Amino acid sequence: MKTYLVNEDGFYGEFGGAFVPEILHKCVEELKDTYLEVLQSEDFKQEFNSLLRDYVGRPSPLYLAKRLSAQYGCKIYLKREDLNHTGAHKINNTIGQILLARRMGKKRIIAETGAGQHGVATATVCALMNMECVVYMGKTDVERQHANVQKMRMLGATVSPVTSGNMTLKDATNEAIRDWCCHPADTYYIIGSTVGPHPYPDMVARLQSVISEEIKKQLLDQEGRDYPDYLIACVGGGSNAAGTIYHYIDDERVKIVLAEAGGKGVNSGFSAATIQLGKMGIIHGACTLVMQDEDGQIVEPYSISAGLDYPGIGPIHANLATEHRATVLAINDDEALKAAFELTRIEGIIPALESAHALGALSKLKFKPEDVIVLTVSGRGDKDMDTYIHEMEKNKEDGNEKL
């Protein structure tokens, strides 16, 4: 049977693999030889599941959003990852990876972050496990995600602002990889998404698959069947999307919709719509779709959302798009903002700007009244309040109280 999951060589179709400098080859091989054995061991599963339950607060609710459903003429369930400890799905992955790092005898943790949610989740688990933590973050993101930077510092992490390139997520990842090259023996790199060299994309997807595992049980309780008609999630690197679809990826009854960041428009020159704009290339150790010019130089991405402005995409999602297993929609900044205010006003839930892109996909799809949709609200909007407040003030000046 055809599967869209990773093969034994670390590829999803033609995407994936491990393309790393010689100095990291041993680290990546060690990880590849260890991760499955650890993740499938009973003692790991017990510790991981108990922390997810008692520390993170899982299972996260599957909430039937009645007013939103009425708006779009179908049944919309929201998977509430925003209610997790630290406010997003990122904690599922960082807990799993730090337990693995500890079992591998690593003493120092590094991470990259864009919106800051992965940085906060990494700093949180390092505080919990008493491990040194260094988080690389582009200077642009440090400025626009100030609250998350303060949280990381309060948790005891060193936040290292990156001033190269666009000073955003790509550049933070570059610096984290440089650090790893300098400290391969004692350092473990917790990658925050389904990107990077194999086995990271598969490992992160497996750790996030708790999302779809819960959706199956919750839908069975609420709908009498364990699968929806549609799954909708936003994609930057793609970890919340991978977790949402993991247990449904080979179930063709379920339509997969991925919402990427259109920025100011796919053809505006200010976009992060990697699947629409990207060509095959190698970024951060994996072969995937990459936004690049004719010479193969990275084209700087742009999005109003700090967590989605990445010029690559997880190889799992590049393959789903290429194979037409997933429908990919580019949601522009203004569409995401409109969707964020809509959810806030009619359901009383303020979503992260990343999740707002998934919500922005609803108006671009046609549903039947009996359709069951599960949309993952990957994070809460606390970190984006400055952007939302700015938007409200702008609309007030324009005489438009309601978006």
C-alpha positions in Angstrom: 0.0 0.0 0.0 1.2 3.5 -0.9 2.2 5.6 2.2 3.0 9.3 2.5 5.1 8.7 5.6 8.9 8.6 5.6 10.7 5.7 3.9 13.7 3.8 5.5 16.2 6.2 3.7 14.6 9.3 5.3 12.7 10.5 2.2 9.1 11.4 1.5 9.0 10.7 -2.3 11.9 12.8 -3.6 12.1 15.1 -0.6 14.0 14.7 2.7 17.3 13.0 3.4 20.2 14.3 5.4 22.6 16.8 3.8 24.9 17.9 6.6 28.5 19.0 6.9 31.0 16.3 7.8 31.4 17.5 11.3 27.7 16.8 12.0 27.6 13.5 10.2 28.3 11.5 13.4 25.6 13.5 15.4 22.9 12.9 12.8 23.8 9.2 12.4 23.8 8.8 16.2 20.3 10.4 16.4 19.1 8.3 13.4 20.3 5.1 15.1 18.7 6.0 18.5 15.5 7.9 18.0 13.1 5.1 17.1 14.4 2.7 19.7 13.9 5.4 22.4 10.5 6.7 21.1 9.1 3.2 21.0 10.5 2.1 24.4 7.9 1.6 27.2 9.8 3.8 29.7 10.0 6.7 27.2 6.3 6.4 26.4 5.3 6.3 30.0 7.3 9.4 30.9 6.3 11.3 27.8 2.6 10.5 28.2 2.6 11.4 31.9 4.2 14.8 31.2 1.8 15.5 28.4 -1.1 14.7 30.7 0.0 16.3 34.0 2.3 19.1 32.8 1.0 20.1 29.4 -2.6 19.5 30.2 -3.5 17.0 27.4 -5.7 15.9 25.8 -6.4 19.4 24.4 -10.2 19.9 23.7 -11.8 19.3 20.4 -14.3 22.1 20.5 -17.4 22.3 18.2 -17.5 26.0 17.2 -21.2 26.4 16.7 -21.2 30.0 15.6 -18.3 29.6 13.2 -20.0 26.4 11.8 -23.1 28.4 11.1 -21.0 31.0 9.3 -19.6 28.5 6.9 -22.5 26.1 6.7 -20.8 22.9 8.0 -19.6 21.4 11.3 -16.3 23.0 12.4 -14.3 21.5 15.3 -11.3 23.4 16.6 -8.4 21.3 18.0 -7.4 23.6 20.8 -3.6 23.4 20.9 -3.7 27.0 22.1 -4.8 25.7 25.5 -1.6 23.7 26.1 1.0 24.9 28.7 3.1 27.6 27.0 0.2 28.4 24.6 1.0 26.3 21.5 1.6 22.8 20.1 5.4 23.3 20.3 5.6 21.8 23.9 4.6 18.3 22.6 7.8 18.2 20.6 10.2 19.8 23.1 9.2 17.4 25.9 9.8 14.4 23.6 13.1 15.7 22.3 14.5 16.7 25.7 13.7 13.2 27.1 15.6 11.8 24.1 18.5 14.2 24.6 18.8 13.2 28.3 18.8 9.5 27.4 21.6 10.2 24.9 23.7 11.9 27.6 23.6 15.4 26.2 24.2 18.3 28.6 23.4 21.4 26.6 20.4 22.3 24.5 20.2 24.7 21.6 17.1 25.8 19.6 16.0 28.2 16.9 12.8 30.2 17.1 10.7 32.6 14.9 7.5 33.5 16.7 9.1 32.5 20.0 6.7 29.7 20.8 9.3 27.0 20.2 11.9 29.0 22.1 9.6 29.4 25.1 8.7 25.6 24.9 12.4 24.7 24.8 13.3 27.1 27.6 10.4 25.6 29.6 11.5 22.0 29.3 15.2 22.9 30.0 14.0 24.6 33.2 12.0 21.5 34.0 15.0 19.2 33.3 17.7 21.5 34.7 19.6 21.8 31.4 21.5 24.7 29.8 19.6 26.3 27.0 20.6 28.7 24.2 17.9 30.0 21.8 18.8 31.7 18.5 16.3 34.2 17.3 16.5 36.7 14.5 16.8 40.3 15.7 13.6 41.2 13.7 11.7 38.6 15.6 13.2 39.6 19.0 11.7 43.0 18.4 8.3 41.9 17.3 8.0 39.0 19.8 9.3 40.9 22.9 7.0 39.1 25.4 8.2 35.7 24.4 11.9 36.8 24.6 11.2 38.0 28.2 9.6 34.6 29.0 12.6 32.7 27.7 15.0 34.8 29.8 12.8 34.4 32.9 13.0 30.6 32.3 16.8 30.8 32.4 17.6 30.5 28.7 20.2 32.6 26.9 18.5 34.4 23.9 21.0 35.1 21.2 19.7 37.7 18.7 20.9 37.0 15.1 21.7 40.0 12.9 22.6 38.2 9.6 20.3 38.1 6.5 16.7 39.1 7.1 17.2 38.5 10.8 14.3 36.1 11.0 13.7 32.3 11.3 16.0 31.1 8.5 18.9 33.1 10.0 18.3 31.9 13.5 18.4 28.3 12.1 21.7 29.0 10.3 23.2 30.2 13.6 21.9 27.2 15.6 23.5 24.9 13.0 26.8 26.8 13.3 26.7 26.4 17.1 26.0 22.6 16.7 29.0 22.3 14.4 31.2 23.9 17.1 29.8 21.7 20.0 28.8 18.4 18.5 29.7 16.1 21.4 27.7 17.6 24.3 25.0 19.6 22.5 21.6 18.5 21.4 19.7 20.6 18.9 16.0 20.6 19.4 14.6 21.5 16.0 11.1 23.0 16.3 9.5 21.9 13.1 9.4 19.1 10.5 12.5 20.5 8.9 16.2 19.7 8.9 18.1 16.5 8.2 16.5 13.1 8.7 15.5 11.9 11.3 14.2 15.3 12.5 11.1 15.7 10.2 10.0 12.2 11.1 10.8 12.5 14.8 9.0 15.8 15.1 5.9 14.5 13.2 5.8 11.4 15.5 6.0 13.5 18.7 3.3 15.9 17.4 1.1 12.9 16.2 -0.5 13.0 19.7 -2.7 15.7 18.1 -4.3 13.3 15.4 -4.3 10.4 17.9 -6.6 12.5 20.1 -8.7 13.8 17.2 -9.5 10.2 16.3 -10.8 9.4 19.8 -12.6 12.7 20.3 -14.4 12.5 17.0 -15.5 9.0 17.7 -17.0 10.3 21.0 -18.6 13.3 19.4 -19.5 12.2 15.9 -19.7 8.4 16.1 -16.9 8.1 13.5 -13.1 8.6 14.0 -12.3 10.6 10.8 -13.3 14.1 9.5 -14.0 15.1 5.9 -11.4 17.9 6.1 -8.3 18.6 8.2 -7.0 22.2 8.0 -3.8 23.5 9.5 -1.2 26.3 8.8 2.2 25.4 7.5 5.6 27.3 8.0 7.9 24.4 8.7 4.8 22.3 9.3 4.9 20.6 12.7 1.3 21.4 13.8 0.1 20.3 10.4 2.1 17.1 10.5 0.7 16.3 13.9 -2.8 17.0 12.8 -2.7 14.8 9.7 -0.3 12.0 10.9 -2.9 9.3 11.6 -4.9 10.2 8.6 -2.2 10.8 6.0 -2.9 7.6 4.1 -6.7 7.7 4.6 -8.0 9.1 1.3 -11.5 9.8 2.8 -9.9 12.7 4.6 -9.1 15.9 2.6 -6.0 17.7 3.8 -5.8 21.5 3.5 -2.6 23.4 4.3 -2.6 27.1 4.7 0.7 28.9 4.0 1.6 32.5 4.4 0.9 34.6 1.2 2.2 37.7 2.9 1.3 40.7 0.8 0.4 38.5 -2.2 2.1 35.4 -3.7 3.5 37.5 -6.6 4.2 40.7 -4.6 7.8 39.8 -3.7 6.7 39.9 -0.1 5.5 36.3 0.6 6.3 33.1 2.4 4.2 30.8 0.1 7.0 28.3 -0.3 4.9 25.6 -1.9 3.5 28.0 -4.5 6.8 29.7 -5.2 9.5 27.2 -4.3 11.7 25.0 -6.4 13.5 21.8 -5.3 16.6 22.6 -3.4 18.5 21.9 -0.1 18.0 24.0 3.0 19.1 23.3 6.6 20.1 19.7 5.8 17.0 18.5 3.8 16.0 18.4 0.1 12.6 20.2 -0.2 10.9 23.1 -1.9 12.8 26.3 -1.4 12.2 29.9 -2.3 15.2 30.7 -4.5 16.4 32.8 -7.4 17.8 31.5 -10.7 21.3 31.2 -9.1 19.9 29.1 -6.3 20.2 31.9 -3.7 17.6 31.9 -1.0 14.8 34.5 -1.6 14.0 36.2 1.7 10.4 35.3 2.8 7.9 37.7 4.3 4.8 37.2 6.5 3.0 39.2 9.1 3.4 36.0 11.2 6.8 35.4 12.6 6.3 31.7 12.7 5.5 31.2 9.0 8.2 33.3 7.3 10.5 30.4 6.4 11.8 30.0 2.8 11.5 26.2 2.9 8.8 23.7 4.0 9.0 20.3 5.8 9.7 17.6 3.2 6.5 15.7 4.3 4.4 18.7 3.1 6.5 19.2 -0.1 5.6 15.6 -1.0 1.9 15.9 -0.1 1.6 19.0 -2.3 3.6 17.5 -5.2 1.5 14.3 -5.0 -1.7 16.3 -4.8 -2.6 14.6 -1.5 -3.0 18.0 0.1 -4.6 21.2 -1.2 -2.3 24.2 -0.4 -3.8 27.7 -0.1 -1.8 30.9 0.2 -3.5 33.1 2.8 -2.5 36.8 2.7 -1.8 39.0 5.7 -5.1 40.8 5.5 -7.0 37.5 5.1 -5.3 36.1 8.2 -6.1 39.2 10.2 -9.7 39.2 9.1 -10.0 35.5 10.1 -8.4 36.2 13.5 -10.9 38.9 14.3 -13.7 36.8 13.1 -12.9 33.9 15.4 -12.3 36.3 18.3 -15.6 38.1 17.8 -17.8 35.1 17.2 -16.2 32.4 19.4 -14.3 34.4 22.0 -10.9 32.8 21.0 -8.0 35.0 20.1 -5.7 32.8 17.9 -2.0 33.2 17.1 -1.4 34.8 13.7 -0.1 31.4 12.5 -3.4 29.7 13.3 -5.3 32.7 11.7 -3.9 31.6 8.4 -5.6 28.2 8.8 -8.8 30.0 9.7 -8.4 32.2 6.6 -8.7 29.0 4.4 -12.3 28.5 5.5 -13.7 31.2 3.2 -11.8 29.7 0.2 -13.4 26.3 0.5 -16.9 25.1 -0.4 -18.5 22.8 2.3 -21.6 20.7 2.4 -23.9 21.0 5.5 -22.9 17.4 6.6 -19.2 18.0 6.3 -17.1 17.6 9.4 -14.0 19.9 9.5 -11.2 19.7 12.1 -9.1 22.9 12.1 -6.0 23.1 14.4 -5.7 26.3 16.4 -2.0 25.8 16.9 -1.4 28.7 19.3 -2.9 31.5 21.2 -2.7 35.1 20.3 -1.1 36.6 23.4 2.2 37.0 21.6 0.6 38.8 18.6 -1.4 41.4 20.6 0.8 44.3 19.5 0.0 43.4 15.8 -3.7 43.0 16.6 -3.9 46.3 18.5 -2.1 48.1 15.7 -4.7 46.7 13.2 -7.6 47.8 15.5 -6.1 51.3 15.8 -5.6 51.5 12.0 -9.2 50.5 11.3 -10.5 53.0 13.9 -8.6 55.7 12.1 -10.2 54.6 8.8 -13.6 54.8 10.5 -14.0 51.0 10.4 -14.6 49.8 13.9 -15.3 46.2 12.8 -12.9 44.4 10.5 
